[in-house]
Amino acid sequence: MDSDELQAQVAAIRWYHTIDLGRGVVTPGIDNTPERLARIHLPQDLSGKSVLDIGAWDGFFSIETKRRGASRVVAADHYAWHGVGWGTGRGKAGFELARSASNLEIEDVDVDVLDLSPESLGTFDVVLFLGVLYHVPNPLLALERVASVTGNLLILETVVDMIGITRPAAAFYPGRELSDDPTNWWGPNHAAVIGMLKTVGFSRVDVITPTPSPIFRGARAVYHWMKGKNTLSGAFRQDRAVFHAYKNPGGRTG
Ligand SMILES: C[S@@+](CC[C@H](N)C(=O)[O-])C[C@H]1O[C@@H](n2cnc3c(N)ncnc32)[C@H](O)[C@@H]1O
């Protein structure tokens, strides 16, 4: 496929991820995915590693792990690929085109996180669980299933709420409380994420993103409030955070 043809196919799809497909073609995603890639601290070298990308959507992170040498990459999703909820009007066409244009061998599996099991999928050296935890009504149950397919390293990115509170706690979002999105359920704080990850079997959990100071959070909250993006108190309490959790810290991945 030449670049004009690829560009035309890209233009016909509503993208979530921003993916550089080569040949001068970059998908016009609503998400600044390259910026988020820098935040998750994905190991540079994944040679020989197996990777599971849960909630893969258009496949940016599946493609990136394959480009970093992973031997087996499985992209898993369901809701976005069926155009349900937040993914309405998008679907799987982006994933299919990005995978074929990047010419990489990436498997895909249509599965809800709650149906993941080592019996059906095996286990993976590295598991990505990015931007999904707050979309599940039962986060501890979901993390149990995620842990069951994780061989060593889990990279988890999520909304966090009630930050600054040291006791493990989580905010519940009835209806459309968070970002006007009814598929958002829980915003745990850092201590709750760490506690849940240890409960489901990870022996070491590192918080990768620094917790912003109250002064920074205050200034950012005023900015978000003035832009109409959030309430003042919500914006002050909330953030996004990245965690690396290890089953076996001695055998660190990457
Ligand atoms: C905010 S998007 C994040 C996409 C991608 N992981 C990223 O970080 O860019 C949320 C994704 O989670 C998926 N998702 C939501 N609930 C899920 C569930 N119960 N099981 C599997 N995937 C789910 C959605 O389909 C969607 O692809």
The ligand as a MOL file (V3000), in Angstrom:
LIG
                    3D

  0  0  0     0  0            999 V3000
M  V30 BEGIN CTAB
M  V30 COUNTS 27 29 0 0 0
M  V30 BEGIN ATOM
M  V30 1 C -9.2830 4.7740 28.0460 0
M  V30 2 S -9.1820 3.4170 26.9480 0 CHG=1
M  V30 3 C -7.4570 2.9740 27.1300 0
M  V30 4 C -6.8920 2.3100 25.8720 0
M  V30 5 C -5.4160 1.9310 25.9730 0
M  V30 6 N -5.1850 0.8840 26.9370 0
M  V30 7 C -4.5940 3.1460 26.3250 0
M  V30 8 O -4.1140 3.2730 27.4500 0
M  V30 9 O -4.4430 4.0160 25.4710 0 CHG=-1
M  V30 10 C -10.0050 2.1250 27.8510 0
M  V30 11 C -9.9380 0.7690 27.1760 0
M  V30 12 O -10.3340 -0.2290 28.1130 0
M  V30 13 C -11.1860 -1.1320 27.4700 0
M  V30 14 N -12.0120 -1.7620 28.5050 0
M  V30 15 C -12.9410 -1.1730 29.2900 0
M  V30 16 N -13.4870 -2.0680 30.1190 0
M  V30 17 C -12.8890 -3.2480 29.8520 0
M  V30 18 C -13.0270 -4.5580 30.3580 0
M  V30 19 N -13.8970 -4.8530 31.3340 0
M  V30 20 N -12.2250 -5.5340 29.8330 0
M  V30 21 C -11.3330 -5.2590 28.8600 0
M  V30 22 N -11.1620 -4.0280 28.3420 0
M  V30 23 C -11.9420 -3.0470 28.8220 0
M  V30 24 C -11.9590 -0.2920 26.4890 0
M  V30 25 O -12.5310 -1.0970 25.4900 0
M  V30 26 C -10.8660 0.6370 25.9770 0
M  V30 27 O -10.1430 0.0730 24.9210 0
M  V30 END ATOM
M  V30 BEGIN BOND
M  V30 1 1 1 2
M  V30 2 1 2 3
M  V30 3 1 2 10
M  V30 4 1 3 4
M  V30 5 1 4 5
M  V30 6 1 5 6
M  V30 7 1 5 7
M  V30 8 2 7 8
M  V30 9 1 7 9
M  V30 10 1 10 11
M  V30 11 1 11 12
M  V30 12 1 11 26
M  V30 13 1 12 13
M  V30 14 1 13 14
M  V30 15 1 13 24
M  V30 16 1 14 15
M  V30 17 1 14 23
M  V30 18 2 15 16
M  V30 19 1 16 17
M  V30 20 1 17 18
M  V30 21 2 17 23
M  V30 22 1 18 19
M  V30 23 2 18 20
M  V30 24 1 20 21
M  V30 25 2 21 22
M  V30 26 1 22 23
M  V30 27 1 24 25
M  V30 28 1 24 26
M  V30 29 1 26 27
M  V30 END BOND
M  V30 END CTAB
M  END
